[in-house]
Amino acid sequence: MKLRPETVKGGFSQDLEKKGLEVLQKGLSDGVFPGGAGGIIIDRHDIKENVVWICGYTDHNRSRKVQRTTFYDLASLTKPFVTVLSLLVLIEKKLVTWNTPLADLLQRSVPAEKKGINLTGLIQHSSGLPAYKPYYLGLMQIADEQARKARMVDWILNEPIEYMPGTKTIYSDLGFILLGHAIEQLSGESLDAFWETNVAMPLSLEKKLLFSPNRKKISDRLVASTELCPWTKKMLCGEVHDENCRSMGGVAGHAGLFGTVEGVLSICSHLLRQWRGDEEHPNYSSNLLRDIFAYRSDSAWRYGFDTPSKINSSSGQLFSSLSVGHLGFTGTSFWIDLERGVAVVLLTNRVHPSRANEKIRWFRPIFHNAVMQSVIKLIA
């Protein structure tokens, strides 16, 4: 998918380009990140525009400037873009339903306390599973990559549940690790291969959104560095930041995807346009996509996509209630305002050189408020 050309209306594109760049540069000067890329798509019947902002460097040595083609570790954006959309393909193929139980998803027996977990519980973060466990500490003692993946699944299945499935919501990497494994079991392919063929390639995004840049021989000069790894003592670049994912070979249901700002903007544009009925995807229907974005009174989640919080939202205060998005631990995010026809992307490596830097928490809402203020003035 190619970004549509800008349609300038009264100099708006120039104004928005200036505003977004100013905020990014403020984040740079305040030490939020060494560099970043952001962008916006406005796709309405009366206005169609896109703007990209880039600033700073890909590492603290200031040796490589951020470019539009710079890949960022998208971290948990993997969950909606890869795992959820891959599951839509499997649902469209009638291989699973929202009610498929965990045992059938994994095609194996599961402990009695987990027999009540189904696809909806996992994708809605209401399965009862813990949020996170540092499994990588034990997995790195296992030499074979496939054996590590199998052991990971065993360990998760043997974790005691923290609450009765369906009774509340706790954001869980563990649930999405199981979903990634389920996609592999049901499709007979690796998660990255299935997603690339069935989701990314039909959108012409396989060169802008991908797993394992280092294995694909993408130059380090085109990848933003993340953290100085505390257990390998190596600066990570082109290798996934999330330790559990890295111990599984860099591909998992909860993390592992890398992308450029144009790649993330393009998939957001597709989701917006397909939800609205202006585009189709050959492997999952628009009705199915609309179903996962539908309002649910019992959860703030939209089947793997987050929604703006009423208080202290990372999206700021100006996205409509009909918005979906997600955050990535490395300093990435996207928000799509379905009502207004707007998508905003922010890609940074705020964990470089250390995750101890948490300034991104206050920067995200400032960034989104500044950008959306300009948008609202135009469309009011």
C-alpha positions in Angstrom: 0.0 0.0 0.0 1.3 3.4 -0.9 0.5 6.6 1.1 -1.8 8.8 -0.9 -0.4 12.2 -2.0 -1.0 15.2 0.2 -3.9 17.5 -0.7 -2.9 20.9 0.7 -5.8 23.0 1.9 -5.0 26.6 2.9 -1.4 25.7 3.9 -2.6 23.2 6.5 0.0 20.6 5.6 2.8 23.1 6.2 1.3 24.2 9.5 0.9 20.6 10.7 4.3 19.6 9.6 5.8 22.5 11.6 3.7 21.7 14.7 4.6 18.0 14.8 8.2 18.6 14.2 8.3 21.3 17.0 6.9 18.8 19.5 9.3 16.0 18.4 12.3 18.4 18.7 11.1 19.3 22.2 11.1 15.6 23.1 14.6 15.4 21.7 15.9 18.3 23.6 14.3 17.1 26.9 16.0 13.8 26.6 12.9 11.7 26.0 14.6 9.8 23.1 17.7 10.2 20.9 15.4 10.6 17.8 12.0 9.8 16.5 9.6 9.6 13.6 6.0 10.5 13.6 3.2 10.9 11.1 -0.4 11.6 10.6 -3.0 10.6 8.0 -6.2 12.5 7.5 -8.6 10.6 5.3 -12.1 12.2 5.1 -14.4 12.9 2.2 -13.3 16.6 2.2 -9.7 16.3 3.2 -7.0 13.8 2.4 -3.5 14.5 3.7 -0.5 12.8 5.2 2.5 14.3 6.9 5.7 12.7 8.3 8.1 14.2 10.8 11.6 13.0 11.6 14.2 14.3 14.0 17.3 13.3 15.8 19.5 10.3 15.6 19.1 6.5 15.8 21.5 6.2 18.8 23.2 8.2 21.5 26.4 8.4 19.5 24.6 10.6 17.0 26.2 8.7 14.2 23.1 8.1 12.1 20.2 10.5 11.5 16.7 9.2 11.6 15.2 8.8 8.1 11.7 8.0 6.8 13.1 4.5 6.1 14.5 3.9 9.6 13.1 0.7 11.2 12.0 0.9 14.8 11.3 -2.0 17.2 7.5 -1.8 17.4 7.3 -4.0 20.5 3.7 -4.6 21.5 2.3 -3.1 18.3 3.0 -6.7 17.2 -0.1 -7.7 19.1 -2.8 -5.8 17.0 -0.9 -5.7 13.7 0.3 -9.3 13.6 -1.5 -11.5 16.0 -5.0 -10.0 15.8 -5.0 -9.6 12.0 -3.6 -13.1 11.6 -6.4 -14.4 13.8 -8.9 -12.6 11.6 -7.6 -14.6 8.6 -8.0 -17.9 10.5 -11.5 -16.9 11.5 -12.3 -16.0 7.9 -11.0 -19.5 6.9 -13.3 -21.0 9.6 -10.4 -22.6 11.4 -11.4 -20.9 14.7 -14.1 -18.8 16.3 -14.1 -16.3 19.1 -15.4 -19.1 21.4 -12.7 -21.7 20.4 -11.3 -23.1 23.7 -7.6 -22.9 24.6 -7.1 -26.7 24.1 -8.4 -26.5 20.6 -6.3 -23.4 19.8 -3.1 -25.1 20.9 -4.2 -28.5 19.7 -3.1 -30.1 23.0 -4.4 -30.8 26.5 -4.4 -28.0 29.0 -4.7 -27.9 32.8 -8.2 -28.1 34.2 -8.2 -24.5 35.5 -7.5 -23.3 32.0 -10.1 -25.2 30.1 -12.5 -22.3 30.4 -10.1 -19.9 28.6 -11.1 -19.2 25.0 -9.9 -17.0 22.1 -11.9 -14.0 23.3 -10.4 -14.2 26.8 -6.9 -14.3 25.4 -7.3 -11.5 22.9 -9.3 -9.3 25.4 -6.7 -9.8 28.2 -9.2 -11.4 30.4 -7.9 -15.0 30.5 -6.7 -15.0 34.1 -3.1 -15.4 33.0 -0.4 -13.3 34.7 0.9 -10.2 32.9 4.5 -11.2 32.5 7.1 -13.6 33.6 10.9 -13.5 32.9 11.0 -16.9 31.2 14.0 -15.9 29.2 16.3 -16.4 32.2 15.6 -20.2 32.1 15.1 -20.5 28.3 18.6 -19.2 27.5 19.9 -22.4 29.1 18.3 -24.4 26.2 20.3 -24.4 23.0 17.6 -25.4 20.5 15.2 -22.6 19.5 12.2 -24.8 18.9 12.7 -26.5 22.2 12.7 -23.1 23.8 9.3 -22.3 22.2 7.8 -25.5 23.4 9.1 -25.0 26.9 7.7 -21.5 26.9 4.2 -22.8 26.2 4.6 -25.5 28.9 5.6 -22.9 31.5 2.7 -20.6 30.6 0.2 -23.4 30.8 1.5 -24.4 34.2 1.3 -20.8 35.6 -1.5 -20.6 38.2 -4.2 -18.3 37.0 -4.5 -15.0 39.0 -8.3 -14.6 38.6 -11.2 -16.5 37.2 -11.2 -16.1 33.4 -13.6 -13.4 32.2 -14.0 -11.7 35.6 -11.6 -8.8 35.0 -8.9 -7.5 32.7 -5.1 -7.7 33.2 -2.9 -6.9 30.2 -1.0 -10.0 29.5 2.0 -10.8 27.3 1.6 -14.4 28.2 -1.9 -14.6 26.6 -0.5 -13.3 23.3 2.5 -15.6 23.4 -0.1 -18.5 23.4 -2.0 -16.8 20.6 1.1 -16.6 18.5 1.8 -20.3 19.1 -1.9 -21.1 18.3 -1.6 -19.4 14.9 1.4 -21.6 14.1 -0.4 -24.7 15.2 -3.5 -24.0 13.2 -1.8 -22.7 10.1 1.1 -25.1 9.9 3.4 -22.2 9.3 5.7 -20.0 11.4 3.9 -16.9 12.7 6.1 -14.5 10.7 5.6 -16.4 7.4 1.9 -16.8 7.9 1.4 -13.1 8.7 3.7 -11.9 5.8 1.9 -14.0 3.2 -1.7 -13.5 4.4 -1.7 -9.9 5.9 1.3 -7.9 4.9 1.9 -8.9 1.2 -1.7 -8.1 0.0 -1.1 -4.6 1.4 2.4 -4.4 -0.2 3.9 -3.8 3.3 6.3 -6.7 3.6 9.3 -4.4 3.1 8.1 -1.8 5.6 6.8 -4.1 8.4 8.9 -7.2 9.2 10.5 -9.4 11.8 14.2 -9.8 12.5 15.9 -7.0 10.4 19.3 -8.5 11.2 18.3 -11.9 9.7 17.0 -10.1 6.6 20.4 -8.5 6.1 19.0 -5.0 6.6 21.8 -2.6 7.4 22.2 -1.4 11.0 22.3 2.1 9.5 18.6 1.7 8.7 17.6 0.4 12.2 17.2 2.5 15.4 19.2 1.0 18.3 17.4 0.1 21.5 18.9 -0.9 24.8 22.3 -1.9 26.0 21.2 -5.4 27.0 21.9 -6.0 30.7 22.5 -9.8 30.2 24.4 -9.9 26.9 26.1 -6.5 27.4 25.4 -5.8 23.7 23.7 -2.8 22.2 20.7 -4.1 20.5 20.2 -3.1 16.9 18.0 -5.1 14.5 17.5 -7.7 17.2 14.2 -7.6 19.2 14.3 -5.8 22.5 11.8 -8.0 24.4 13.8 -10.7 26.2 11.1 -13.4 26.1 10.6 -12.8 22.3 14.4 -12.8 21.7 14.8 -16.1 23.5 12.2 -17.6 21.1 14.2 -16.5 18.0 12.7 -13.0 17.6 9.2 -14.0 16.5 6.3 -14.2 19.0 2.7 -13.2 19.3 3.4 -10.4 21.8 6.5 -8.7 20.2 9.1 -8.9 17.4 7.7 -6.7 14.7 9.8 -3.8 13.3 8.5 -1.1 11.1 9.1 2.3 9.4 6.9 5.3 10.0 5.4 5.0 6.5 4.8 1.3 7.1 2.9 1.9 10.3 0.9 4.8 8.8 0.0 2.6 5.8 -1.4 -0.2 7.9 -3.3 2.3 10.0 -4.7 3.9 6.8 -5.8 0.5 5.6 -7.6 -0.3 8.9 -9.4 3.1 8.9 -10.4 2.7 5.3 -11.5 -0.9 5.6 -13.5 -0.1 8.7 -15.3 2.6 6.7 -15.9 0.4 3.7 -13.5 2.2 1.3 -11.1 -0.7 1.0 -11.1 -4.5 1.3 -8.6 -7.0 2.4 -8.6 -10.3 0.4 -8.2 -12.4 3.5 -10.4 -10.9 6.2 -13.8 -9.2 5.7 -14.7 -5.6 6.6 -17.5 -6.9 8.7 -15.1 -8.9 10.8 -12.9 -5.9 11.3 -15.8 -3.7 12.3 -16.8 -6.4 14.8 -13.5 -6.2 16.6 -13.6 -2.4 16.8 -17.2 -2.4 18.1 -17.9 -0.9 21.6 -18.1 -3.3 24.5 -19.5 -2.3 27.8 -17.5 -4.8 29.8 -14.0 -3.9 28.5 -11.8 -1.0 27.3 -10.2 -3.4 24.9 -11.4 -3.9 21.3 -10.2 -7.5 20.6 -6.5 -6.7 21.0 -6.7 -3.0 20.3 -6.7 -0.5 23.1 -9.0 2.6 23.5 -8.3 6.0 25.0 -8.5 6.1 28.8 -10.9 8.6 30.3 -8.1 9.9 32.6 -4.4 10.4 31.8 -4.6 8.7 28.4 -1.4 8.4 26.4 -3.4 9.6 23.4 -4.1 12.9 25.2 -7.6 14.3 25.6 -8.7 15.0 22.1 -9.2 11.6 20.4 -12.9 10.7 20.1 -14.3 7.7 22.1 -14.5 5.9 18.7 -10.7 5.5 18.6 -8.4 2.5 18.8 -4.7 2.2 19.2 -1.8 0.5 21.1 1.5 1.3 22.8 4.9 -0.3 22.5 7.3 -0.5 25.4 10.2 0.7 23.3 8.5 4.1 22.7 6.1 3.4 19.9 2.4 3.9 19.4 -0.5 4.5 17.0 -3.9 5.9 17.5 -6.7 5.8 14.9 -9.7 8.1 15.4 -12.3 6.2 13.4 -14.9 9.0 13.8 -12.7 11.8 12.5 -10.8 9.8 9.9 -7.4 10.4 11.5 -4.4 8.2 12.3 -1.4 9.4 14.3 1.8 7.4 14.6 4.8 7.9 17.0 8.0 5.8 16.7 10.9 6.4 19.1 13.6 4.3 20.8 13.1 5.8 24.2 14.7 2.7 25.8 18.1 3.7 24.2 20.4 3.3 25.9 18.3 2.3 28.9 14.7 1.5 29.7 15.1 3.5 33.0 14.2 6.6 30.9 10.4 6.9 31.3 9.9 10.4 30.1 7.8 9.0 27.2 5.0 8.8 29.7 4.4 12.5 29.8 5.6 13.2 26.3 3.0 11.0 24.5 -0.1 13.0 25.6 1.6 16.3 24.9 2.5 15.1 21.4 -1.0 13.8 20.6 -2.7 16.9 22.0 -0.6 19.3 19.9 -1.2 17.4 16.7 -4.9 16.8 17.3 -5.5 20.5 18.2 -4.4 21.4 14.6 -6.6 18.7 13.1 -9.7 19.7 15.0 -9.3 23.3 14.0 -9.4 22.2 10.4 -12.3 19.9 10.5 -14.5 21.8 13.0 
